[in-house]
């Protein structure tokens, strides 16, 4: 039996409540396949579209009431509950349908510590919220002062700071639940970003990349396997060109060379690859896989996805 951390992409979960719930059941089917085989699973998820929608809703409300809009840390906390609810319900129903009654499912509100001096605060790069065409994005930028950037050929999105995680505040509770055999959903949206002051913890205006938070969680619970499930079956080099090539089994050294060649889009595939390499390199024998949401069991069996080793 392997201990597996799965990172689910926020974009792979859809753009509306109805679509998200439907896709949560697709994810649950793949995840319960792994549990049925005897693996222990812990889940993290993204929240890019969702947290942007939550923030936009509160921004619109604040315009009407003249009240201060809600900070991003609180928006991430809300997204953890919203997305966690859908995943938890889908997993519980799928487990019940298969007669697996001894795997409790729980969503954990998770604070993730970041360094207040992280250089990411000087250069926002994390895409959140909906896609816009270029002219609309530039208009919004001039009106609000927010930064918008083009995202992997799919449109323009708002970007905010994305500092690296340095610790998970609830790691003791996380390990206690995992060791007790619970199916835990944690570090949702990369975790609620907090900094440690001399006296307490404080939320900060940022979004932590869920792949790096999930990787940190995988190390802290001593996982064997780290899987990033997304909307594509493989990682590619020379993507969208005539000599596009899918990667099936590669080393950290090879992937590092591809990173040097700028083969992977920042804010899209790059953080997935970097996090996967970080986990594979963290201890001998650890493996990372990047693959399609619907093909988790095939990824484990080595017939799908990009597998990264030392």
C-alpha positions in Angstrom: 0.0 0.0 0.0 1.3 3.5 -0.9 0.6 6.7 0.8 -0.4 9.1 -1.9 -1.0 12.9 -2.0 -3.2 14.0 -4.9 -3.3 17.6 -6.1 -6.4 18.4 -8.1 -6.4 21.5 -10.3 -8.9 24.2 -9.7 -9.6 24.6 -13.4 -10.2 20.9 -13.7 -13.1 21.3 -11.3 -15.1 23.6 -13.6 -16.3 27.2 -13.4 -19.7 27.0 -11.7 -21.2 25.2 -8.7 -23.1 22.8 -10.9 -20.1 21.9 -13.1 -17.9 21.7 -10.0 -20.1 19.2 -8.3 -20.3 17.1 -11.5 -16.5 17.1 -11.8 -16.1 16.3 -8.1 -17.9 13.0 -8.8 -15.4 12.3 -11.7 -12.5 13.0 -9.3 -14.1 10.9 -6.6 -14.5 7.9 -9.0 -10.7 8.0 -9.8 -9.7 8.6 -6.2 -11.8 5.7 -4.8 -10.3 3.4 -7.5 -7.0 4.0 -5.7 -8.6 3.4 -2.2 -10.2 0.2 -3.4 -6.7 -1.0 -4.4 -5.6 -0.4 -0.8 -3.8 2.9 -1.2 -4.1 5.7 1.4 -5.0 9.0 -0.2 -4.7 12.6 1.0 -6.2 15.3 -1.3 -5.2 19.0 -2.0 -7.0 21.1 -4.6 -6.7 24.3 -6.5 -9.1 27.2 -6.3 -8.1 29.6 -9.2 -11.5 30.2 -10.8 -13.4 29.8 -7.5 -11.4 32.2 -5.3 -11.6 34.8 -8.1 -15.4 34.5 -8.2 -15.7 34.8 -4.5 -13.4 37.9 -4.4 -15.3 39.4 -7.3 -18.7 38.9 -5.5 -17.4 40.6 -2.4 -15.8 43.4 -4.4 -19.2 44.0 -6.2 -20.9 44.0 -2.8 -18.4 46.5 -1.3 -19.1 48.9 -4.2 -22.8 48.9 -3.2 -22.3 49.2 0.5 -19.1 51.3 0.7 -17.6 48.6 3.0 -14.1 47.3 2.7 -13.8 44.3 0.4 -12.9 41.0 2.0 -9.1 40.0 1.9 -7.8 37.1 -0.2 -6.9 35.0 2.9 -10.6 34.9 3.9 -11.6 34.2 0.3 -9.3 31.2 0.2 -10.8 30.0 3.5 -14.3 30.2 1.9 -13.1 28.3 -1.1 -11.7 25.5 1.1 -15.2 25.0 2.5 -17.0 25.4 -0.8 -14.8 23.0 -2.8 -14.2 20.7 0.1 -17.9 20.3 0.6 -18.4 19.1 -3.0 -15.3 16.8 -2.9 -16.2 15.4 0.5 -19.8 14.6 -0.5 -18.8 13.0 -3.8 -16.2 10.9 -2.0 -18.5 9.8 0.7 -21.2 8.8 -1.8 -18.7 6.9 -4.0 -17.2 5.1 -1.0 -20.8 4.1 0.2 -21.8 3.0 -3.3 -18.8 0.6 -3.4 -19.5 -0.7 0.1 -16.3 0.9 1.6 -17.6 2.0 5.0 -14.4 2.3 7.1 -12.8 5.3 5.4 -14.0 8.5 7.1 -13.8 11.6 4.9 -12.9 15.1 6.4 -12.2 18.5 5.0 -9.6 20.4 7.0 -9.4 24.2 7.2 -5.7 24.6 6.6 -3.4 27.6 7.2 -0.1 27.5 5.4 2.8 29.7 6.6 4.7 31.9 4.1 7.7 34.2 4.5 6.7 37.8 4.5 10.0 38.6 2.8 9.3 36.2 -0.1 10.2 38.0 -3.3 6.9 36.9 -4.8 5.2 39.8 -3.1 7.2 42.1 -5.4 6.1 40.3 -8.6 2.5 38.9 -8.7 2.3 35.9 -11.0 -0.6 33.6 -9.7 -3.6 33.7 -12.1 -7.0 33.8 -10.3 -10.6 34.3 -11.4 -12.1 34.3 -14.8 -10.5 34.8 -18.2 -10.9 38.0 -20.1 -9.9 39.3 -23.6 -7.0 41.6 -23.7 -8.9 44.9 -24.0 -11.3 44.0 -21.1 -8.3 43.0 -18.9 -6.5 46.3 -19.6 -9.6 48.3 -18.9 -10.1 46.5 -15.6 -6.4 47.0 -14.7 -6.7 50.8 -15.3 -9.9 51.0 -13.3 -8.8 48.9 -10.3 -5.0 49.0 -10.2 -4.9 45.2 -10.2 -2.4 43.3 -12.4 -3.6 41.2 -15.3 -1.5 39.0 -17.5 -2.0 36.6 -20.4 -2.4 33.0 -19.3 -1.0 30.2 -21.5 -2.9 31.4 -24.7 -6.3 31.0 -23.0 -7.0 34.7 -22.2 -6.1 37.3 -19.6 -6.5 36.8 -15.8 -5.8 38.8 -12.7 -2.6 37.8 -11.0 -1.6 38.2 -7.3 1.5 37.3 -5.2 2.2 33.6 -4.9 4.7 33.0 -2.1 6.2 29.6 -1.5 4.9 27.6 1.5 7.3 27.0 4.4 5.1 25.1 6.9 1.6 23.8 7.5 0.2 25.2 10.8 -2.2 22.2 11.3 0.4 19.5 10.5 0.0 17.7 13.8 -3.8 17.4 13.3 -3.2 16.5 9.7 -0.9 13.6 10.6 -3.2 12.4 13.4 -6.1 12.1 10.9 -4.0 10.5 8.2 -2.5 8.0 10.8 -6.1 7.2 11.9 -7.0 6.2 8.4 -9.1 9.2 7.4 -9.4 10.4 3.8 -8.3 14.0 4.3 -8.9 17.0 2.1 -6.4 19.7 3.1 -4.4 22.7 1.8 -7.3 23.6 -0.4 -6.4 26.4 -2.7 -2.8 26.1 -1.6 -3.9 26.8 2.0 -4.9 30.0 3.7 -1.7 32.1 3.5 -0.5 33.3 6.9 2.7 34.8 8.3 4.1 34.3 11.8 4.6 37.4 13.9 6.3 37.4 17.3 2.9 37.0 18.9 0.5 35.3 16.5 -0.5 34.3 12.9 -1.9 36.8 10.5 -3.5 36.3 7.0 -1.8 37.9 4.0 -3.1 39.1 0.6 -1.8 36.3 -1.5 -2.6 32.9 -3.0 -0.2 30.0 -2.5 0.2 27.7 -5.5 -1.7 24.4 -4.6 1.0 22.3 -6.2 3.7 23.6 -3.9 1.4 23.4 -0.9 0.5 19.8 -1.8 4.1 18.9 -2.2 4.9 20.4 1.2 2.1 18.3 2.6 3.4 15.2 0.9 6.7 15.6 2.6 5.2 16.4 6.0 3.0 13.2 6.0 5.9 11.1 4.6 4.0 10.2 1.4 5.4 7.7 -1.1 3.8 9.2 -4.2 2.8 12.7 -5.3 0.2 13.0 -8.1 -0.8 16.2 -9.9 -4.1 15.5 -11.6 -5.1 18.1 -14.2 -6.8 18.5 -17.6 -4.0 17.0 -19.7 -2.7 13.4 -19.8 1.0 14.2 -20.1 3.5 17.0 -19.8 4.8 18.1 -23.2 7.9 19.8 -24.5 7.7 22.0 -27.6 4.0 22.3 -26.7 1.7 23.3 -29.6 4.4 23.0 -32.2 5.0 20.6 -35.1 7.6 18.7 -33.0 5.6 18.5 -29.8 6.7 15.5 -27.6 4.9 13.9 -24.7 7.0 13.0 -21.7 6.3 9.6 -20.1 9.2 8.7 -17.7 11.8 11.3 -17.0 14.3 12.2 -14.3 14.5 15.3 -12.2 17.7 16.2 -14.0 16.0 16.0 -17.4 13.0 18.0 -16.2 15.4 20.6 -14.7 17.0 21.0 -18.2 13.5 21.5 -19.8 12.8 24.2 -17.1 16.0 25.9 -18.1 14.8 25.9 -21.7 11.5 27.6 -20.7 9.5 24.6 -21.9 6.7 25.1 -19.4 4.3 28.0 -19.0 4.6 30.0 -15.7 1.4 29.9 -13.8 0.3 26.8 -15.6 2.5 23.7 -16.1 5.7 25.2 -14.6 4.6 25.1 -10.9 3.3 21.5 -11.4 6.6 20.4 -12.8 8.7 22.2 -10.2 6.6 20.8 -7.3 6.8 17.3 -8.8 10.6 17.5 -9.2 10.9 18.9 -5.6 9.0 15.9 -4.2 10.8 13.3 -6.3 14.1 14.8 -5.2 13.2 15.0 -1.5 14.1 11.4 -0.7 15.3 8.4 -2.6 12.4 6.2 -3.9 9.8 9.0 -4.0 7.9 9.4 -7.3 5.8 12.2 -8.8 3.2 11.8 -11.6 1.5 14.5 -13.6 -1.6 13.3 -15.5 -5.2 13.4 -16.4 -7.9 13.6 -13.7 -9.9 10.7 -15.1 -6.8 8.4 -15.4 -5.4 8.3 -11.8 -5.4 4.5 -11.7 -3.7 4.3 -15.1 -1.1 6.8 -13.8 -0.4 4.6 -10.8 0.0 1.6 -13.1 2.4 3.5 -15.4 0.2 3.5 -18.5 -0.7 7.2 -18.4 0.8 10.4 -17.2 4.3 11.8 -16.9 6.3 10.0 -14.2 9.2 11.8 -12.6 12.0 10.1 -10.5 15.4 11.1 -9.1 
